Amino acid sequence: MDEIIEDTTKRELFEETGLTAQKHELFGVFSGSELHYVYQNGDEVSNSDIVYLCREYSGELNPNKIEVNELRFFSGYEISENISPQ
């Protein structure tokens, strides 16, 4: 409750990857119809994404097995258009 978004980004990065953000910067805020998604079970969401870039971090990749199938680094040019339907 009442968590500051910058703290949320650091916590989520650590929880899902095992990495600790040393420095991060706001990349953008995204919302609207392109972030509307209907899951296979019928659940429907309209996301608002606050995206940060983190180039300075410490730790080793250690995926949270419940939320993450695979972790790896790749360039922005290697990101697939269909990496995530939503």
Residue frames as a rotation matrix with the C-alpha (Angstrom) as fourth column:
MET 1
0.576 0.818 0.000 0.00
0.818 -0.576 0.000 0.00
0.000 0.000 -1.000 0.00
ASP 2
0.953 -0.061 -0.298 1.11
-0.022 -0.991 0.132 3.56
-0.304 -0.119 -0.945 -0.76
GLU 3
0.168 -0.941 0.293 4.31
0.662 0.327 0.674 2.39
-0.730 0.081 0.678 -2.45
ILE 4
0.271 -0.205 -0.940 6.11
-0.534 -0.845 0.030 5.00
-0.801 0.494 -0.339 -4.59
ILE 5
0.963 0.251 -0.102 6.30
-0.218 0.494 -0.842 3.83
-0.161 0.833 0.530 -8.22
GLU 6
0.293 -0.931 -0.217 10.11
-0.757 -0.087 -0.647 4.12
0.584 0.354 -0.731 -8.32
ASP 7
-0.407 -0.371 0.835 10.30
-0.844 0.501 -0.189 1.77
-0.349 -0.782 -0.517 -5.31
THR 8
0.558 0.695 0.453 7.84
-0.396 0.703 -0.591 -0.57
-0.729 0.150 0.667 -7.01
THR 9
0.787 -0.298 -0.540 10.09
-0.506 0.189 -0.842 -0.83
0.353 0.936 -0.002 -10.07
LYS 10
-0.270 -0.949 0.164 13.09
-0.871 0.168 -0.461 -1.77
0.410 -0.268 -0.872 -7.93
ARG 11
-0.240 0.255 0.937 11.08
-0.700 0.623 -0.349 -4.31
-0.673 -0.739 0.029 -5.91
GLU 12
0.782 0.618 0.074 9.55
-0.372 0.559 -0.741 -5.94
-0.500 0.552 0.667 -8.98
LEU 13
0.449 -0.710 -0.543 12.92
-0.700 0.099 -0.708 -6.15
0.556 0.698 -0.452 -10.75
PHE 14
-0.542 -0.701 0.464 14.43
-0.834 0.380 -0.400 -7.90
0.104 -0.603 -0.791 -7.74
GLU 15
-0.005 0.630 0.776 11.43
-0.615 0.610 -0.499 -10.20
-0.788 -0.480 0.385 -7.13
GLU 16
0.871 0.492 0.000 11.28
-0.281 0.497 -0.821 -11.42
-0.404 0.715 0.571 -10.72
THR 17
0.768 -0.597 -0.232 14.96
-0.164 0.166 -0.972 -11.42
0.619 0.785 0.029 -11.73
GLY 18
0.641 -0.573 -0.511 17.18
0.762 0.397 0.511 -11.32
-0.090 -0.717 0.691 -8.64
LEU 19
-0.296 -0.755 0.584 18.76
0.783 -0.543 -0.305 -8.07
0.547 0.367 0.752 -9.89
THR 20
0.218 0.276 -0.936 18.99
0.802 -0.598 0.010 -4.89
-0.557 -0.753 -0.351 -7.81
ALA 21
0.560 0.051 0.827 18.55
0.648 -0.649 -0.399 -1.59
0.516 0.759 -0.397 -9.67
GLN 22
-0.316 -0.711 -0.628 21.29
0.895 -0.443 0.052 0.90
-0.315 -0.546 0.776 -8.91
LYS 23
-0.638 0.140 -0.757 19.88
-0.244 -0.969 0.027 3.55
-0.730 0.202 0.653 -11.24
HIS 24
-0.436 0.541 0.720 16.84
0.864 0.475 0.167 3.64
-0.252 0.694 -0.674 -13.52
GLU 25
-0.861 0.133 -0.491 15.04
-0.208 -0.973 0.101 6.24
-0.464 0.189 0.865 -15.62
LEU 26
0.104 0.989 0.108 11.50
-0.024 0.111 -0.993 6.69
-0.994 0.101 0.035 -16.87
PHE 27
-0.849 -0.320 0.420 11.13
0.360 0.232 0.904 5.49
-0.387 0.919 -0.082 -20.47
GLY 28
-0.782 0.622 0.039 7.42
-0.383 -0.529 0.757 6.20
0.492 0.577 0.652 -20.93
VAL 29
-0.595 0.727 0.343 3.83
-0.219 0.264 -0.939 5.78
-0.773 -0.634 0.002 -19.83
PHE 30
-0.899 0.232 -0.371 1.60
-0.317 0.240 0.918 3.75
0.302 0.943 -0.142 -22.14
SER 31
-0.555 0.798 0.235 -2.18
0.062 0.321 -0.945 3.21
-0.829 -0.510 -0.228 -22.11
GLY 32
-0.268 0.568 -0.778 -5.19
-0.887 -0.460 -0.031 3.03
-0.376 0.682 0.627 -24.38
SER 33
0.681 0.729 -0.073 -6.86
-0.687 0.600 -0.410 0.52
-0.255 0.329 0.909 -26.66
GLU 34
0.307 -0.626 -0.717 -3.59
-0.552 0.497 -0.670 -1.08
0.775 0.602 -0.193 -27.76
LEU 35
-0.795 -0.579 0.183 -3.12
-0.464 0.384 -0.799 -2.28
0.392 -0.720 -0.573 -24.16
HIS 36
0.130 0.896 0.423 -6.60
-0.953 0.232 -0.197 -3.80
-0.275 -0.378 0.884 -23.92
TYR 37
-0.695 -0.441 -0.568 -6.47
-0.573 0.817 0.067 -7.61
0.434 0.372 -0.821 -23.72
VAL 38
0.486 0.822 0.297 -8.90
-0.872 0.434 0.227 -10.50
0.058 -0.369 0.928 -23.24
TYR 39
-0.577 -0.709 0.405 -7.35
-0.759 0.648 0.053 -13.62
-0.300 -0.277 -0.913 -21.72
GLN 40
-0.759 0.221 -0.613 -8.35
-0.247 0.772 0.585 -17.14
0.603 0.595 -0.531 -22.81
ASN 41
-0.734 0.482 -0.478 -10.44
0.678 0.544 -0.493 -17.56
0.023 -0.687 -0.727 -19.66
GLY 42
0.187 0.865 0.467 -12.48
0.817 -0.400 0.415 -14.44
0.546 0.304 -0.781 -20.53
ASP 43
0.303 -0.164 -0.939 -10.83
0.711 -0.618 0.337 -12.09
-0.635 -0.769 -0.070 -18.03
GLU 44
0.472 -0.047 0.880 -10.45
0.715 -0.564 -0.414 -8.66
0.516 0.824 -0.233 -19.58
VAL 45
0.177 -0.490 -0.853 -7.91
0.750 -0.495 0.440 -5.96
-0.638 -0.718 0.280 -18.73
SER 46
0.778 -0.102 0.620 -7.04
0.365 -0.729 -0.579 -2.49
0.511 0.677 -0.530 -19.91
ASN 47
0.294 -0.780 -0.552 -3.43
0.947 0.160 0.279 -1.94
-0.129 -0.605 0.786 -18.84
SER 48
0.920 -0.308 0.241 -1.56
-0.261 -0.942 -0.209 1.24
0.291 0.130 -0.948 -18.10
ASP 49
0.587 -0.780 -0.217 2.19
0.794 0.608 -0.034 0.60
0.159 -0.152 0.976 -18.24
ILE 50
0.867 -0.498 0.029 4.83
-0.487 -0.833 0.265 2.76
-0.108 -0.243 -0.964 -16.60
VAL 51
0.832 -0.554 0.011 8.12
0.502 0.745 -0.440 1.62
0.235 0.371 0.898 -18.16
TYR 52
0.730 -0.681 -0.050 11.58
-0.506 -0.589 0.629 2.26
-0.458 -0.434 -0.775 -16.75
LEU 53
0.648 -0.668 -0.367 15.02
-0.058 0.436 -0.898 1.54
0.760 0.603 0.244 -18.23
CYS 54
0.836 -0.451 0.314 17.64
-0.334 0.035 0.942 0.12
-0.435 -0.892 -0.121 -15.91
ARG 55
0.703 -0.658 -0.268 21.21
-0.173 0.208 -0.963 0.08
0.690 0.724 0.032 -17.19
GLU 56
-0.439 -0.835 0.331 22.96
-0.559 -0.034 -0.828 -0.01
0.703 -0.549 -0.452 -13.82
TYR 57
0.719 0.682 0.137 22.22
-0.587 0.489 0.645 -3.01
0.372 -0.544 0.752 -11.62
SER 58
-0.501 -0.828 0.251 23.89
-0.854 0.425 -0.301 -5.61
0.142 -0.365 -0.920 -9.44
GLY 59
0.096 0.487 0.868 23.28
-0.612 0.716 -0.335 -9.29
-0.785 -0.499 0.367 -8.78
GLU 60
-0.942 -0.334 0.021 22.89
-0.223 0.671 0.707 -12.43
-0.250 0.662 -0.707 -10.85
LEU 61
-0.291 0.867 -0.405 19.91
-0.808 0.004 0.589 -13.48
0.512 0.499 0.699 -12.95
ASN 62
-0.995 0.093 0.027 17.77
0.058 0.796 -0.602 -15.69
-0.078 -0.598 -0.798 -10.73
PRO 63
-0.588 0.809 0.027 14.23
-0.334 -0.273 0.902 -16.10
0.737 0.521 0.431 -12.13
ASN 64
-0.505 0.615 0.605 11.21
-0.704 0.111 -0.701 -16.28
-0.499 -0.780 0.377 -9.85
LYS 65
-0.994 -0.018 0.110 9.98
0.040 0.863 0.504 -19.75
-0.104 0.505 -0.857 -10.94
ILE 66
-0.277 0.961 -0.011 6.32
0.621 0.170 -0.765 -18.84
-0.734 -0.218 -0.643 -10.33
GLU 67
0.539 0.546 -0.641 6.24
0.014 -0.767 -0.642 -15.76
-0.842 0.337 -0.421 -12.59
VAL 68
0.275 -0.571 -0.773 9.15
-0.895 -0.445 0.011 -16.22
-0.351 0.690 -0.634 -15.00
ASN 69
0.968 0.067 0.241 9.89
0.029 0.927 -0.373 -19.01
-0.248 0.368 0.896 -17.50
GLU 70
0.305 -0.889 0.342 13.20
0.949 0.254 -0.187 -17.69
0.079 0.382 0.921 -18.82
LEU 71
0.808 -0.171 -0.563 15.55
-0.014 -0.962 0.273 -14.73
-0.589 -0.213 -0.780 -18.35
ARG 72
0.057 -0.859 0.509 18.16
0.949 0.205 0.239 -13.53
-0.309 0.469 0.827 -20.81
PHE 73
0.049 -0.138 -0.989 19.65
-0.039 -0.990 0.136 -10.35
-0.998 0.032 -0.054 -22.17
PHE 74
-0.119 -0.115 0.986 19.28
0.962 0.234 0.144 -9.28
-0.247 0.966 0.082 -25.81
SER 75
-0.949 -0.272 -0.161 19.43
0.220 -0.934 0.280 -6.08
-0.226 0.230 0.946 -27.81
GLY 76
-0.265 0.883 -0.387 16.33
-0.288 -0.455 -0.842 -4.00
-0.920 -0.112 0.375 -28.55
TYR 77
-0.282 0.098 -0.954 16.62
-0.958 -0.075 0.275 -5.06
-0.045 0.992 0.115 -32.19
GLU 78
-0.900 -0.138 -0.413 16.15
-0.187 0.979 0.079 -8.69
0.393 0.149 -0.907 -31.18
ILE 79
-0.685 0.701 0.199 12.80
-0.203 0.079 -0.976 -8.16
-0.700 -0.709 0.088 -29.43
SER 80
-0.806 0.454 0.380 10.03
0.588 0.537 0.605 -9.99
0.071 0.711 -0.699 -31.25
GLU 81
-0.710 0.625 0.324 6.91
-0.425 -0.748 0.510 -8.05
0.561 0.224 0.797 -32.26
ASN 82
0.334 0.908 -0.252 4.76
-0.373 0.373 0.850 -10.73
0.866 -0.190 0.463 -30.58
ILE 83
-0.710 -0.693 -0.124 6.77
-0.140 0.311 -0.940 -11.11
0.690 -0.650 -0.318 -27.36
SER 84
-0.818 0.540 -0.199 3.55
0.363 0.215 -0.907 -10.62
-0.447 -0.814 -0.372 -25.37
PRO 85
-0.343 0.743 0.575 0.04
0.873 0.025 0.488 -10.39
0.348 0.669 -0.657 -26.82
GLN 86
0.719 0.646 -0.257 -0.94
0.694 -0.659 0.290 -7.58
0.018 -0.387 -0.922 -24.46
